[in-house]
Amino acid sequence: MKNILKYTLITTIFVGGVACTNLDEKLPGAYTKTFVPSNPGFGVPTNVNTAQPLDGLQAAFNGLLSGTATNGGFFAVQEGGTDEAVITQKGGDWYDGGLYIKIHQHQFSATTWAINDTWNQAYNGIFQCNTLLASITDPLKIAQLRFLRAYYYWRLMDVFGNIKIVKTAGVDAPQGTRLAAYSFIESELLAAIPDLPDGKQAYGRVSKSGAHALLSRLYLNAKVYTGTQQYQKAIDEADAVLNLTPFGATTQGTVYDLDASYASVFAPDNINPKEMIFAVPFDQITGGGATWPHMTLHYPSQLTYQLSAQPWNGFSTLEDFYNSYDANDKRRAANFITGPQYYPDGVTPVLDIAYDKADPDGAPLNFTPHINMLYPNASRQAGARFGKFSIKTYQLTNADNDYPILRLAEVMLNKAEALFMLNGYTDPNGLALVKKITDRAGAPMPSPMNATTLLAERGREMFIESIRRTDMIRFGAYFGTWWENPGDPDPANHGLMAIPTEQIQAALGTANPLTQNPGY
């Protein structure tokens, strides 16, 4: 059929190689009644959008549309290979030479996966920032660009460590250390703060709070990045956000606060929620790049949501991660799609016409948290699917859901963790911050509070927000074992990804060659 090539090209982004086999099943399209299934985005068919500032900075900020919320680039690096996301081999589907199996089991190499996309996407954004900085004199615009460039460099520093700090468009630079990159990011953010606006940010831009929030993240991970802890600085930067206005007030547009509904923060019409500090403003028409329904849903799920194109049946979550949520935790229902799937009449089951003969559910599509195996014959319908960025009626391939880069809940958890590191896990101020988050979710407090339960709570709250790999490395959990992952074979070196082979080869013979990270 005519769509096979399109799907192949899209899935290739994830690995830069040969795409999975896509059966491209022919699905009927007859709808009778309408209903509202459990996914909270369903029933919001209209495109909700708002204008970003006409400040001439769009080329730089648009770089975030690529790789942030799809199965290629930074999102794939930060979520694949963790305990909360997996792509299983479903017979001939999603095998691709065993690449996804290797990702899950930490068999990384310099030519595997989306690492080259991650590198290119960040440096393309940096190039746009540098190009604009060369001609702009407005202090506010300069501050916005210095923040954004620092964020792109944070991605590179977090993933690759030893990178080039390029400050002028078209002018190469020598490869530096992770410590040098850390110091540059810190100095850029501190320099930007005085000229950034106060209060809540303009849509698609940042205010002072964005720089403080990113500094809080930077300092929380300082021991990983530099060997020296900076917990008090992480607390101070978090407080700069929490104390910007009286924390707990509810006037939207003037303060930050937790939204009353967790699910609404990630919905298709989530324009500038109260807790959003810096977001990528995705839009199905003007800002494409978020492909949640297609990354995760089964092919015939097109019928349930009346999607414009067939999904790819890729990502799901691990059963243990799904089960880490309390049964009453509202985030479990918001974050995952599980159970039998129906036509829009709410009665007729959606069928997988190529179902596994060994599947006890047979042809009716049923997303089960249990996954029978990683490979070679994982059930086509196994695994709870991503529902956090909820799916609306008549969803196009590109979603409307804005994607949080920085939000208040992370800042609260950052401060709580730093307090625990300094004062122990009984620190009352840290416990109070975590309790605000669990109270909104209707979930119990982690008990006892310790490193294991705090990491689990961060996972439940920050699910698929491209921070899990970073968090797991900081807690020492990234190199451990979980379902179908026997443990990282090289924990001494796999805290960093390999410098992409393509980049090393491109730099050969230049004045500034690239050296591979140890262990690759």
N, C-alpha and C positions, 0 to 999 in steps of 0.2 A: 504493500500500500504506500501511498505517497508520503506518509508521516514517518516511515522507518528511518530515513536519512536524518530527519530533524532530531529524532530522539537519540540516534547514534552520536551525532555531533555534540549534543548537550551532555550526555554522560561521559564523553571523552574528556571534557573539561576536568573531571575529577582526577584523572590519572595521566593525562597527556598521552594516552595510548589507545589501544583498540577497545571499542565500547562493548558493553554486554549484549547478549542476544536478547532482542525484544520481540515477543510474540505478536505484538500489535494486534490483539484480538479484536474482532469485529463485534461491536456492542450495539444492541438495540437502543433506540432513543425515544421510546414512547412513554410519556409521562401523563398521569391522570390527575391525581390529587396532589396537594402540597402538604408538607409536614415539617416539624422542627426537630431534627435529631439532636443528640447530645452535644455535638460540636458547637461551641457558642457563636462561631462566626456565621453559621448558616442562617439565611434569612436576611442578610445585609447585602443585597445584590448591587447597590449603587456604588459608584466610585466616589470616595470622599477624599478631597484634596484641599490644600491651602498653599498659598504662594510663599516662596522663600524670598529673602531680601534680594533686591536688584543691586547687588554690590560688586558685581564683576568677579566674584570668587567661585562661581559655580563649577568651573572646570576642575578646580582643585578638590572641592567637596564631592564632586561626582565620582571621583576615584573610589569612594567607599561603596559605590553600588556594585562593584565587581569583586566577587569572592567573599563578601561579608555574610551573605545569607543564601548560599547555594552550595552544591556539592563539589565545588572546586575552589582551591585556594585556601585562604586563612581559616574559614569555617571548617573545612575538611581537616586541616592540620590540628586545629584546637579541639575538635570533637571526635574524629576518628582515632582509634587506638586508646580511647578512654573507657571508663566503666559505664558510660551512659549512652553510647551510640555505636551501632554496628551495621554493616552491610553483609548479609550472609550470601553464600553461593546457593542459588536455588536451581539446581540442575545445571542447565546451560546458561541460565541468567546470572549475571553479575559475577562471572568467574574471572574474565579478563586476565588470564595467565596466572591466577592466584594472587593478584595484587591485593585484593581486599582482605584475604586471609592473612597475608604478611603484615598489612597495616594493623589488623586487630592483635596480632601476636608480636608486634614490635620488631619485625624483621625489616628494619628500615635500610634504605640505601640512598645514594646520591641521585639515583635516577628513578626512584619510586615515588608514585603518588603526586600530590599537588604542591610539592615544595617549590618547584620552579614557578608555578602560578603565584604562590604566596610572595615570593621574592619580586617577581615582575610587577604585581599589582601594587605593592608598597612603593617600589621605586618609581613607578609611573605617577603615583600620587605625589611623591616628593618632587619629581620633575615639574609637575604643574605648580606646586607651591613655589619652587625656586624661580620658575619663569615669571610668576606674578610678583614675587617679592622684588624682582629686579627693576620693576617699573612703578610700584605703588609707594606712595608717601604718606597716606592716611594712617595714623597710628593704630586706629581700631582695626583696619583691614590687615595691617601688618601683624597685629597680635593674633587675629583669627588664624592667619596662615602659619604663624610660628607654632601655635597650639596644634594645628592639624598636622604640620610636618613632624612635630614631636610625637604625635600619636602614631603616624606611619612608622617612625623610627622605633617606637616602642614595640610594634608588631615584629619588626625585623630583629631587634635586640632580644626579645623574648624567645623567638623561634630559632634564630641562627647564632646569636651571640656576637660573633666576630665579624663585623660588617663595615662597610664604607660609609662615612658620614660626608655626603655630597651636599655642599651648601650653595653651589652655583650651577644653574642649568647648563648642561653640556660640558662641564669641567669635571673630570674624574678625580678621585681621591684615593689615597692608600687605604688598605684594609686595616681596621683598628681592633682594639680589644673590646670585650663586652663592658668592661669598666669604663672605657672611654665613651662608649655609646650611652651608658647609663648617665654619666656626668653631663653629656650634651643634652640629653632629654630633660634632665632636671633643670639645667640652666635655662633652656628655652622656655619651659613652662613658667619658671619663676619670672623670667623677663617679660612674658606675655601678660601676666596677671594685672599689672597696673593699668594697662590700656584696654583690657576686656571690660564689657559692660557689667554693671551690678545686676542683681536680681535674676529672674528667670530668663533664659536665653531666647533669642529670636528663633523661629522655626528653621531647623536645619543648620543652626549655628551654635556657638558656645558663648557662655558668659564666664565670669571669674570662677564660678562653681565648677565648670568643666575642667579647668586646669587644676583646681584643688582636688577634685575627685580622681583625676588621673595621677596626680602626685601621691595621693593616698594609696592607690594601687601599686605605684612604683616603689614606695617606701615599704609597703607590706612585704614585697618580694625582694627587698634589698639584700637579704642574706643569701638568697639564691644568685642574684645578679652580681654581687660584689664581695660576698663573704662576711659582710658586717651588717648586723641588724639595725634597723631604723624604725623601731616600733613607735617611739614617741612622736617622731615626725609623721608617721602614718596617722596617728591619733589627731595631731594638730591640723593636718590637712583635711581630715574628715570633719573635724569641728568647724573648719572654715565654711563647710557646706551646711552642716546641721545647725550652726548658729547664725547663718546668714540672715535669717529672720526667725521669729519665734517658732521653734520646731513643734509641729503638732497643729498649727493653724491650718485652715482649710480653704483660703481664698486662692483659687486657681489663677495662675499667671503672675503671682507675686511671691509665692513661697514654694518650697518643695515639701511634699508630704507623701506618705504612702497613700495610693488610691484605695478607695474602699473595696474595690473588686480587683483581685489579682488578674483575673482573666481579661478584664477590660484594658489593661495596660498593653496587651499584645494583640488586640482585635484589629480587624481590617480598617476600622475608623479611629484608630488610636493616635490622633493628632495631638501631640504635646500633652500627654498625661502629666499629672502633678509631680510624679516621681521621676520623670524622664529628664536627665541632665544633658545628655548628648545622644542623638539618635540619627540613624540613616533614614531619610524620608523617602522610603520606597513608594512607588505608585505604579499601578498596572499599565498606565499609558506613558507618563512623563518620566518615570524613574524606575525602570525595570531592573531586575536582578535578584529578587527574592522568589524562590521557586519551591516553597514549602510543600504545597499539595503534591507536586510531581516528584519531589525527592523521596517521599515517604509512602504515599498511598498506593494501593494495588491497582492494576490496570482497570478492572471494572468499577472501581470507586468513582470513575467518571460518571457513572449513572446516579450515584447517591447525591453528588453535589452539582450535577449538570455542568461539569467542567467543559471548557472549550477544547481541551485536548486530553489525551490519555496519560495518566501518571506512569511513573517508571518503576515502582515497586522496589525501592532501594532501602533507605534508612529505616531502622526501627530502634527501640531501646532494649536494653538487657533486662531479663526477668528480675534479677536481683535488684536492679536499680528501681524498676517499677514498684517492686514490693517494699522498698525502703520508705515509701509514703504510708502514713497512717491511713486507715480506711476512711476516716473523716476529714482527711486533708483535702481542702478544696483544690489545691494545686494539682492533685492527681487527676481529677476529672478535667481540669483545664489543660494540662500538659499532654494528655495522651488520648488517642482514639482506640477503643477496644470494643470487643463484642461483635455480635452479628450486624451485618450491614444490609441496608434495605434501599429499595427504590424510593423516590419521593412520596409514594403513597403510604409509607410507614409500615407496610404489611408484606409486600412482595420481596423475598430475599434476593439480594444480588448474588449472582452465580459466577464462579470462576470455572469457565468451561474447560480449562486445561489443568484442573486441580490434581493434586498428588493422590494417587490411588490409595496410599497408605494413610492419608489424612483422615482422622476419625470424624471430622466435620463434613467430609465429602465436598460437594460442589458449592454449597452456600458459604459465602464469604464471611469469615469470623476471625477477627484479629485477636489472637490469644497472647497474653504476656509470655507464656512459655514458648521457647524456641527449641526445636528438637535437636538441632546441630548447627555448627558454623558452616560446615561443608561436608560432603559435596551435594547433599540433597536436603538442604533446609526447606521446611515447608514454605510454600509461596505466600501463605497468609499468616505465618507465625510472627509474633513480635508486636508489642504495643506500638502504635504509630504516633508520629509527632503531631500533636494538636495544639501546642502552645500558641503558635501564630495561626489563629483559627481560620478556617476555610469558609469562604462565603459562597452563596449561590451564584452559579454562572462564572465561577472563578476563571480568570485567564491564566496562562502559564506564569506570568509575573503577578505577584501578590501586591496588595496595598499596605500590608502591615508594616509600619515603621519598626526598625530594629534598634534596640538599645545598645549603644556602645558603653554608656555610663548611666547608671540610675541610682536612686537614693538607697534602695535596699542593699546594693553592693557596698555603698559607703558605710552604711550602718554595720554590716557584717565585717567590713574592714576594721572599723574602730573596735568592735567587740573582740575580734581576734587579737588585735594588737594589745588591748587591755589584758586579755587572758595570757598572752605571752609574757607580759611584764609582771602581772599580779597574781596569776593562777586562774584556774577555771571557775573559781567561786566569786570572781570580781562582780559586784552587784550592778555596776553600770554596764558592763558587757552583757550580763544576763538580761538586763532590762531591754537592751537593744534587740537581742535575739527574740525576746518574748513579743515585742511589737510585731515582728515578722510572722512568728508562728500564730499569734492571736488572729491576725488577718486571715491566715490560712485555715483557721479552725483546727489547728494541729497541736499536739502536745509539745512542750519543750523537750529538747534532747535531754535524755537522762541516762546515765550521768553525763554532765557536760565534760567532754574531753576532746582530744584531737580527732579521734575517729568520728564521734557524733557531730562535731562542728563541721568537718569536711562533708559529711552526709547532708547536713542541713544546708550548707552552701550549694550542694548539688541540687537539692530539691527546689530551692528558690531560684537559682541561676541557670537552670536547665537550658541547654543549647543556646547560651548567650556567649559562646566562644571564649570561655574562661576556664573550662574544666581541666584541660591539660595543664595550664599554669597553676591552678589550685592544687592539683594532684602532685605536681613536682614539688611545690612548696611544703606539702605535708609528707613527702616521701612515699606516697602511695602509688605514684605513676609506674614505679618499677616492680610492683607486687604482682599478685595473681588474681584473676577473676575468671568468670565463665569462658572456657575455651582459650584462655590466655595463660600459658604456663609460667609467665614471668619474663621480664625484660632480660634479654641475653647479655646486655652491656649497660648496666645501670650507671656505671661511672661516666659514660659518654652520651647516653641517649637523652639527657636533659636538654640537649641541643639537637636540632635536625641537621642533616648534612647540608653543606653549601651545594646548591644544585650543580651537577656536572656541566650543564649548559652554560652556566655563568663562569665556571672555572675555565672552560674551553674558550669562551669569548674573551676572557682577560689575558689569555696566554700571549706573550710577546709584547704586552703593553708595559707602560712604566709602573702600573699598579696591578700586578697579578693577584689572584685570590688563592689562599691556602685553605685546604680542606680542614674541617673540624676533626679532632681526634676520634678514632673509632670507626671511621668510614673509609 
